[in-house]
């Protein structure tokens, strides 16, 4: 294999010859001032370009989650249109998450080795086309809707595994945490907008199909911004240490190292609990609130489309506000406590889950008595739950070396979704169907209420995993920050008056 081969496991990620991975963007013609800034920046991008890149990635992440939860916002209409049970309704989220998590390792592998910008462009264009196609499915073809929801996961996997690693290559330390918090604001805000847009478009068009045609149009804008604004940064260059050079290792070596990283594994299990709870609430909360209103006599049952989707609208607003507040609280408290203890991040994550559990429990119990109390407890539960998003991502980035981050992102996505929100919507639906003792509105509400109580107990388990993470976080962070490659690591050999990086095995000593 040639030393100039950009995919070689022994090729350095940065060199004196300025072989940036953003070479495909040279035709953009930056100004002389921008060129000087980019030459001076280890990442190869000016400050302006770096902030613009984060802005575009945030927009796409918001669109990503908005698309994901538009279906949940019009779920009562979909159930009525296709005449399906709770179990089959849960499959809509499950098939999406399954394809998403199964393909995440592939895109993580590609993202660690090839141009990340081009991979994201392909993925976003693909899921935009598939989402648009899913809006034209007739009522006798529910299987086709399941198929298209599964294919949407292909496109989203290509983005979610890669985008955080680009931010990691642009910023370090506190600034990276701040940028990640902005990036992860898009999760609750995008999710909430999915409910809001789905509900509003459904009410205006009197047809739930139109709700699925909004995000494809915005996806075209996302691809345009990626092509014109985003530039590929040099991997790991901003974290370069003068005593050594980072280099790629094999996928098996990466996985072995990740499995031995206790902080990474334990925080991933903690995040799995977050995924389980959010996945369950994301699909079933609006439907549960609607059934509670029918049970208490506040609303009439849905016997003809369009159904009353006001609960989706309210839940979406609550999700947006609680998400922004929760992410801000999590990052703010974490940064404050870091001055006092290096274990602040996992402790804040644990506190978020342990505080969310009782409020989620109360929101489910009070649904049959007080709508206002239910929404209030949901707000508190989601706020504490959202404290985890940016912090978990930051933990991964500082306990894993730069050359393994996309693979680590993919591994975390697979494990957290496999044991979390891939099965939780379907599991809640199946449990609800099994608990239903009669075909009545009372049992439709009661069975779903009992099945959703499982979320509170899972949240407590997730808090325990983050508490365990706190025991190892100092050691694993120190190991990652002082990582020195071995086994054929590159060394510097003089060549015609310049430094050339080559593998150890290429030099005779």
Buried (B, 14 or more C-beta within 10 A) or exposed (E): EEBEEEEBBBBBBBBEEEBBBBEEBEEEEBEEEBEEBBEEBBBBBBEEBBBBBBBBBBBBBBBBBBBBBBBBBBBBBBBBBBEBBBBBBBBBBBBBBBBBBBBBBBBBBBBBBBBBBBBBBBBBBBBBBBBBBBBEBEEEEBEBBBBBBBBBBBBBBBBBBBBBBBBBBBBBEEEBBBBBBBBBBBBBBBBBBBBBBBBBBBBEEEBBBBBBBBBBEBBEBBBEBBEEBBBBBBBBBBBBEEEBBBBBBEBEEBBEBBEEBBBBBBBBBBBBBBBBBBBBBBBBBBBBBBBBBBBBEEBEEBEEBBBBBBBBBBBBBBBBBBBBBBBBBBBEBBBEBBEEEEBBBBBBBBBBBBBBBBBBBBBBBBBBEEBEBBBBBBBBBBBBBBBBBBBBBBBBBBBBBBBBBBBBBBBBBBBBBBBBBBBBBBBBBBBBBEBBEEEEEBBBBBBBBBBBEBBBEBBBBBBBBBBBBBEBBEEBBEBBEEBEBEEBBBBBEEEEEEEBBBBBEEEEE
